[in-house]
């Protein structure tokens, strides 16, 4: 799960506003499956 956190943080660091919603949905999907 730590790998997911690192990946998410890395994506957030490089994300623009349009990508934030997609990343949020992606995180919800990961948390929902795990």
C-alpha positions as CSV (number, residue, x, y, z in Angstrom):
1,X,0.0,0.0,0.0
2,X,3.0,2.3,0.6
3,X,3.8,2.1,-3.1
4,X,0.3,3.4,-4.0
5,X,0.8,6.3,-1.6
6,X,4.2,7.2,-3.2
7,X,2.6,7.0,-6.6
8,X,-0.3,9.1,-5.6
9,X,1.9,11.7,-4.0
10,X,4.1,11.8,-7.1
11,X,1.1,12.3,-9.3
12,X,-0.3,15.1,-7.1
13,X,3.0,16.9,-7.2
14,X,2.8,17.0,-11.0
15,X,-1.0,17.4,-11.4
16,X,-2.8,20.4,-12.7
17,X,-6.4,21.2,-11.7
18,X,-8.0,19.2,-14.5
19,X,-6.1,16.1,-13.4
20,X,-6.9,16.4,-9.7
21,X,-10.5,15.1,-10.1
22,X,-9.3,12.1,-12.1
23,X,-6.6,11.3,-9.5
24,X,-9.3,11.6,-6.7
25,X,-11.5,9.1,-8.5
26,X,-8.5,6.8,-9.1
27,X,-7.7,6.9,-5.4
28,X,-11.3,6.2,-4.5
29,X,-11.2,3.2,-6.8
30,X,-8.0,1.8,-5.2
31,X,-9.4,2.3,-1.7
32,X,-12.6,0.7,-2.7
33,X,-11.0,-2.4,-4.1
34,X,-8.5,-2.9,-1.3
